Amino acid sequence: MPNKAVSPVSRQAPAAESPAPSLLRAGEGTHKSFEASLEFFLSPVLPLLRDPDVSEIMINGADRIYIEKAGRLTLTGIRFGLEADVQAAANNIAQFVGQPLSSERPLLDGRLPDGSRVCIVLGDLSSRGTHINIRRFARNTATPGFLLEKDALTPLAMEFLLLAVEGHQNILVSGGAGSGKTTMVNVLTHGFADDERVVVIEDTRELQVQKPHVVQLEARPTDAYGRGQVTVRDLFVTALRMRPDRIVVGEVRRGEALDMIQAMTSGHHGSLTTLHASSPADTCYRLETMALMADVGLPLFALRRQVASAIDLIVQTARQTSGRRLVTHVSEVRFDEATDNYIVEDIFRLAEKPGADGTATYVLEPTGHRPKLLKSLQFEGLTHKMNLTKGML
């Protein structure tokens, strides 16, 4: 039997707890109304939403609910009574994020008033019923100390990367889904100066830039009538007119990659972004593929030269089966004029170390390659801030 979107009327909260759509994203009042509504529509998973250690909740229909804790997925014993209850919860969430959700528009990607990211797939498209995925972001993960405590990278590599940010290097963080890319970008923004104007561009807001002067721009999908769409590419073009000192793009997925590359090569240094790729070399090819989606007819060799000129450093992240998230490579990119191809040089690389008990551990170690960034740090007058990294000179 096909699943159809069920109106929240089928399971209706008390009228006093249902805020009007005009209150969306309105601040503290919205949070309280949202929490009250959650207690009704999402009551089975309410304990999970209140658990600070749960980073992701995956509702796969009424009877299979998974959570992510410490990077590991676990099937819970929690369930909804009926598929209709999950659909009603999905419609309730859609009301709060201000997006249409129906059989004609069965997909939703948005942000809840508490900052969590939510993705919904109605049962029309899934054999197991409606899926609701809620990704939560804790502020204590957005600090260098947090990554060092989790052994995601070494103090030497951390100092190097923060100096690179301060020295206005363009850095691209790549990795698979759930590998810690967003957390890494959040941490890298600690290298921004407090008096810099930071423009953040995202499809759905996730980044937490802890600086005084931040302009947060968020793309907007079409409404129920196919109108009003604002893409990341639209926002990027606008951001260039807003006098940014730094531009942070949450993730490049399409033709906005070309705009970002051209901005990086025309004076907008010190930018940060992420993309999905499995290695530093793959990152370069993925970026050029997305730039080609802009369909401007740029020759491949010219595009590759621009990519290599735009990206100073690639930070590769990964997640182990144990749930540990870590940095596997820090690499710089150059262009080989003889072959019209990229040269990717690892500055730091994950090395295997045998433990005393016979098990292997992995540590991010310098390769001995002297990066060109060091000259930039000398030019920027930042060598006095080099402590652990002095040995790399």
C-alpha positions as CSV (number, residue, x, y, z in Angstrom):
1,M,0.0,0.0,0.0
2,P,1.5,3.4,-1.0
3,N,2.3,5.7,1.8
4,K,0.8,9.2,1.7
5,A,1.8,12.3,3.7
6,V,-0.5,12.4,6.8
7,S,-1.6,15.8,8.1
8,P,-0.6,16.6,11.7
9,V,-4.4,16.7,12.3
10,S,-4.2,12.9,12.6
11,R,-2.3,13.4,15.8
12,Q,-2.8,16.9,16.9
13,A,-1.0,18.7,19.8
14,P,-3.0,21.1,22.0
15,A,-3.6,24.3,20.2
16,A,-1.7,26.4,22.8
17,E,1.5,24.4,22.0
18,S,1.3,24.9,18.2
19,P,3.1,28.1,17.2
20,A,2.1,30.0,14.2
21,P,4.4,29.7,11.1
22,S,5.3,33.4,11.6
23,L,7.2,32.4,14.7
24,L,9.7,30.2,12.8
25,R,13.3,31.0,13.7
26,A,12.1,33.7,16.0
27,G,14.3,32.9,18.9
28,E,13.7,31.7,22.5
29,G,9.9,31.5,22.1
30,T,10.2,29.3,19.1
31,H,12.6,27.0,21.0
32,K,10.0,26.5,23.8
33,S,7.1,25.9,21.4
34,F,9.3,23.5,19.4
35,E,10.2,21.5,22.5
36,A,6.6,21.3,23.6
37,S,5.6,20.0,20.1
38,L,8.4,17.5,20.2
39,E,7.1,16.1,23.4
40,F,3.9,15.2,21.6
41,F,4.9,14.2,18.0
42,L,8.4,12.8,18.8
43,S,7.7,11.4,22.3
44,P,9.2,7.9,21.6
45,V,12.6,9.5,20.8
46,L,12.5,12.3,23.3
47,P,15.0,10.7,25.6
48,L,17.4,10.5,22.7
49,L,16.9,14.1,21.8
50,R,17.8,15.0,25.4
51,D,20.9,12.9,25.6
52,P,23.9,15.2,24.9
53,D,26.0,12.2,23.8
54,V,23.7,11.3,20.9
55,S,25.0,13.0,17.8
56,E,22.5,11.6,15.3
57,I,19.1,10.0,15.4
58,M,18.0,7.9,12.4
59,I,14.3,6.9,12.3
60,N,13.9,4.2,9.6
61,G,10.1,3.8,9.7
62,A,8.1,3.1,12.8
63,D,10.1,0.2,14.2
64,R,13.8,0.7,13.5
65,I,15.5,3.6,15.2
66,Y,19.3,3.9,15.2
67,I,21.5,6.4,17.0
68,E,25.1,7.5,16.7
69,K,27.2,7.8,19.8
70,A,30.9,8.4,19.8
71,G,31.0,7.7,16.1
72,R,29.2,4.3,16.3
73,L,25.8,3.3,15.1
74,T,23.5,1.4,17.5
75,L,20.0,0.0,16.9
76,T,17.7,1.0,19.8
77,G,14.7,-0.8,21.1
78,I,12.6,2.3,20.7
79,R,9.7,2.4,18.2
80,F,6.7,4.4,17.1
81,G,3.2,2.9,17.3
82,L,2.3,3.3,13.6
83,E,3.8,4.6,10.4
84,A,1.1,7.3,10.5
85,D,2.8,8.6,13.7
86,V,6.1,8.9,12.0
87,Q,4.5,10.7,9.1
88,A,2.7,13.1,11.5
89,A,6.0,13.9,13.2
90,A,7.5,14.6,9.7
91,N,4.7,17.0,8.9
92,N,5.2,18.7,12.3
93,I,8.9,19.2,11.6
94,A,8.1,20.5,8.1
95,Q,5.8,23.1,9.7
96,F,8.6,24.4,11.9
97,V,11.3,24.5,9.1
98,G,8.8,26.3,6.8
99,Q,9.1,23.9,3.9
100,P,6.4,21.9,2.0
101,L,6.2,18.2,2.5
102,S,3.7,16.1,0.6
103,S,3.4,13.2,-1.9
104,E,4.4,15.7,-4.6
105,R,7.4,17.0,-2.6
106,P,8.5,14.0,-0.5
107,L,12.0,15.2,0.4
108,L,13.0,17.8,3.0
109,D,16.4,19.1,4.1
110,G,16.3,21.8,6.7
111,R,17.3,23.1,10.1
112,L,15.3,22.8,13.3
113,P,15.1,25.9,15.6
114,D,17.5,24.3,18.0
115,G,20.2,24.2,15.3
116,S,19.9,20.5,14.5
117,R,19.9,19.4,10.8
118,V,17.0,17.3,9.7
119,C,16.5,15.2,6.6
120,I,13.1,13.6,5.8
121,V,12.2,11.0,3.1
122,L,8.5,10.2,3.0
123,G,7.3,6.6,2.8
124,D,6.4,7.1,-0.9
125,L,10.1,6.7,-1.7
126,S,11.0,4.0,0.9
127,S,9.9,0.4,1.4
128,R,10.3,0.8,5.2
129,G,8.2,3.9,5.6
130,T,9.0,7.5,6.4
131,H,12.6,8.2,7.4
132,I,13.7,11.1,9.6
133,N,17.3,11.8,10.2
134,I,18.3,14.4,12.9
135,R,21.9,15.5,13.1
136,R,22.9,17.4,16.2
137,F,25.8,19.7,16.8
138,A,27.5,20.2,20.2
139,R,29.4,23.4,20.7
140,N,32.1,21.7,22.8
141,T,33.3,20.0,19.6
142,A,34.2,23.2,17.9
143,T,37.5,23.8,19.7
144,P,41.1,22.8,19.0
145,G,41.2,21.2,22.5
146,F,38.4,18.8,21.7
147,L,40.2,17.4,18.6
148,L,43.4,17.0,20.5
149,E,41.6,15.2,23.4
150,K,40.1,12.8,20.8
151,D,43.5,12.2,19.2
152,A,42.1,13.4,15.8
153,L,45.5,15.0,15.1
154,T,48.7,16.0,16.9
155,P,49.5,19.3,18.6
156,L,52.2,19.9,15.9
157,A,49.6,19.4,13.1
158,M,47.1,21.6,14.9
159,E,49.5,24.5,15.3
160,F,50.5,24.2,11.7
161,L,46.9,24.3,10.5
162,L,45.9,27.3,12.7
163,L,49.0,29.2,11.5
164,A,48.0,28.4,7.9
165,V,44.5,29.8,8.6
166,E,46.0,32.9,10.2
167,G,48.4,33.2,7.2
168,H,45.4,33.4,4.8
169,Q,45.9,30.0,3.2
170,N,42.9,28.6,1.3
171,I,42.1,25.2,2.9
172,L,39.8,22.5,1.7
173,V,38.6,19.8,4.2
174,S,37.7,16.6,2.5
175,G,36.5,13.2,3.6
176,G,33.5,10.8,3.7
177,A,30.1,11.3,5.4
178,G,30.4,11.6,9.1
179,S,34.2,11.8,9.1
180,G,34.4,15.2,11.0
181,K,34.7,17.7,8.1
182,T,32.3,20.2,9.7
183,T,33.9,19.9,13.1
184,M,37.4,20.5,11.5
185,V,36.2,23.6,9.7
186,N,34.7,24.9,13.0
187,V,38.0,24.4,14.6
188,L,40.0,26.0,11.8
189,T,37.9,29.2,12.1
190,H,39.6,29.8,15.5
191,G,42.5,31.0,13.4
192,F,40.5,34.0,12.1
193,A,41.2,37.4,13.7
194,D,38.4,38.9,15.9
195,D,38.3,42.0,13.7
196,E,37.7,40.1,10.4
197,R,34.3,40.0,8.7
198,V,33.4,36.3,8.1
199,V,30.7,35.4,5.5
200,V,29.5,31.8,5.9
201,I,27.5,30.2,3.1
202,E,25.6,26.9,3.5
203,D,22.8,24.8,2.0
204,T,21.6,24.1,5.6
205,R,23.2,25.9,8.5
206,E,25.6,23.7,10.5
207,L,28.8,25.7,11.1
208,Q,29.4,27.4,14.4
209,V,31.9,30.2,13.8
210,Q,32.8,31.6,17.2
211,K,33.8,35.1,16.1
212,P,32.3,38.5,16.7
213,H,31.6,39.5,13.0
214,V,29.9,36.7,11.2
215,V,27.3,36.9,8.4
216,Q,25.5,33.6,8.1
217,L,23.8,33.0,4.7
218,E,21.6,30.0,4.1
219,A,20.3,28.7,0.7
220,R,16.6,28.5,0.2
221,P,14.7,25.8,-1.8
222,T,11.7,26.5,-3.9
223,D,8.3,26.9,-2.3
224,A,5.3,24.7,-3.1
225,Y,4.8,26.5,-6.4
226,G,8.4,26.2,-7.5
227,R,9.3,29.8,-6.7
228,G,11.8,31.7,-4.6
229,Q,14.9,29.4,-4.8
230,V,18.2,30.9,-3.7
231,T,21.2,28.6,-4.4
232,V,24.6,28.5,-2.8
233,R,26.0,29.9,-6.1
234,D,23.6,32.9,-5.8
235,L,24.8,33.5,-2.2
236,F,28.4,33.2,-3.2
237,V,28.1,35.9,-5.9
238,T,26.3,38.1,-3.3
239,A,28.9,37.4,-0.6
240,L,31.7,38.8,-2.9
241,R,29.9,42.1,-2.8
242,M,29.7,42.1,1.0
243,R,33.3,43.1,1.7
244,P,34.3,39.7,3.3
245,D,37.7,39.2,4.9
246,R,37.0,35.5,5.0
247,I,34.5,33.3,3.0
248,V,33.5,29.9,4.4
249,V,31.4,27.6,2.2
250,G,29.9,24.7,4.2
251,E,30.2,22.3,1.3
252,V,30.7,22.7,-2.5
253,R,28.5,20.3,-4.5
254,R,27.9,21.9,-7.9
255,G,28.8,24.8,-10.1
256,E,29.5,27.2,-7.2
257,A,32.9,25.4,-7.1
258,L,34.1,27.5,-10.1
259,D,33.0,30.8,-8.5
260,M,34.9,29.8,-5.4
261,I,38.0,28.9,-7.3
262,Q,38.0,32.1,-9.2
263,A,37.4,34.1,-6.0
264,M,40.3,32.3,-4.3
265,T,42.6,33.2,-7.2
266,S,41.6,36.8,-7.4
267,G,42.3,38.2,-4.0
268,H,40.0,36.4,-1.5
269,H,42.6,34.5,0.4
270,G,42.0,32.5,3.6
271,S,38.8,30.8,2.5
272,L,37.6,27.4,3.9
273,T,35.3,24.8,2.5
274,T,34.5,21.1,2.5
275,L,33.7,18.4,0.0
276,H,33.2,14.6,-0.2
277,A,36.4,12.8,-1.4
278,S,38.4,9.8,-0.3
279,S,41.9,11.1,-0.7
280,P,43.7,14.4,-1.4
281,A,44.3,13.5,-5.0
282,D,40.6,12.6,-5.5
283,T,39.7,16.0,-3.9
284,C,41.4,17.9,-6.7
285,Y,39.6,15.8,-9.4
286,R,36.2,16.1,-7.6
287,L,36.6,19.9,-7.3
288,E,37.4,20.2,-11.0
289,T,34.4,18.0,-11.9
290,M,32.0,20.2,-9.9
291,A,33.6,23.3,-11.5
292,L,32.8,21.9,-14.9
293,M,29.1,21.8,-13.9
294,A,29.2,25.6,-14.2
295,D,29.3,24.8,-18.0
296,V,31.4,27.8,-19.1
297,G,33.5,26.0,-21.6
298,L,36.8,26.4,-19.7
299,P,39.6,24.1,-21.1
300,L,40.6,21.4,-18.7
301,F,44.2,22.4,-18.5
302,A,43.2,25.9,-17.6
303,L,40.8,24.8,-15.0
304,R,43.4,22.5,-13.4
305,R,45.9,25.4,-13.3
306,Q,43.2,27.5,-11.5
307,V,42.4,24.7,-9.0
308,A,46.0,24.2,-8.1
309,S,46.5,27.9,-7.7
310,A,43.4,28.3,-5.6
311,I,43.8,25.5,-3.1
312,D,46.8,25.8,-0.8
313,L,46.1,22.9,1.6
314,I,43.9,19.8,1.7
315,V,43.0,18.3,5.1
316,Q,41.8,14.8,4.7
317,T,39.5,13.3,7.4
318,A,38.3,9.7,8.0
319,R,36.3,7.7,10.4
320,Q,37.5,4.3,11.6
321,T,35.2,1.4,12.3
322,S,35.7,2.1,16.0
323,G,34.0,5.4,15.6
324,R,37.2,7.5,16.0
325,R,37.4,10.4,13.6
326,L,40.9,11.6,12.6
327,V,43.0,13.5,10.1
328,T,44.8,11.2,7.7
329,H,46.6,13.7,5.5
330,V,47.6,17.4,5.4
331,S,48.7,18.0,1.8
332,E,49.6,20.9,-0.5
333,V,48.7,21.2,-4.1
334,R,50.9,22.3,-7.0
335,F,50.5,22.2,-10.8
336,D,52.8,20.3,-13.1
337,E,53.2,22.3,-16.3
338,A,54.8,19.4,-18.1
339,T,51.8,17.0,-17.7
340,D,49.0,19.5,-17.0
341,N,48.2,17.7,-13.9
342,Y,48.2,18.1,-10.1
343,I,51.2,17.4,-7.8
344,V,49.9,16.6,-4.3
345,E,52.6,16.6,-1.6
346,D,51.8,15.3,1.8
347,I,53.1,17.5,4.7
348,F,51.6,15.2,7.3
349,R,50.5,11.6,6.8
350,L,49.0,9.0,9.1
351,A,51.7,6.5,10.1
352,E,51.2,3.1,11.7
353,K,52.9,2.5,15.1
354,P,53.0,-0.9,16.7
355,G,51.7,-0.8,20.3
356,A,53.2,-2.6,23.3
357,D,50.3,-5.1,23.3
358,G,50.8,-5.9,19.6
359,T,47.9,-3.7,18.3
360,A,48.6,-1.0,15.9
361,T,48.0,2.7,16.6
362,Y,47.9,5.5,14.0
363,V,49.6,8.9,14.5
364,L,49.7,11.9,12.1
365,E,53.4,12.5,11.5
366,P,55.3,15.1,9.4
367,T,56.7,13.6,6.2
368,G,59.8,15.8,6.0
369,H,58.4,17.8,3.1
370,R,59.1,21.5,3.5
371,P,55.8,23.2,2.5
372,K,55.7,26.5,0.6
373,L,53.4,27.8,3.3
374,L,56.5,28.4,5.5
375,K,57.6,31.3,3.2
376,S,54.1,32.8,3.5
377,L,54.3,32.7,7.3
378,Q,57.6,34.5,7.2
379,F,56.1,37.1,4.8
380,E,53.0,37.5,7.1
381,G,55.3,38.0,10.1
382,L,53.9,35.0,11.9
383,T,57.2,33.2,12.6
384,H,57.1,34.4,16.2
385,K,54.0,32.3,16.8
386,M,55.8,29.1,15.6
387,N,56.5,26.9,18.6
388,L,56.1,23.3,17.7
389,T,56.4,24.1,14.0
390,K,59.9,25.7,14.4
391,G,61.5,22.5,13.5
392,M,59.8,22.5,10.1
393,L,61.7,25.6,9.0
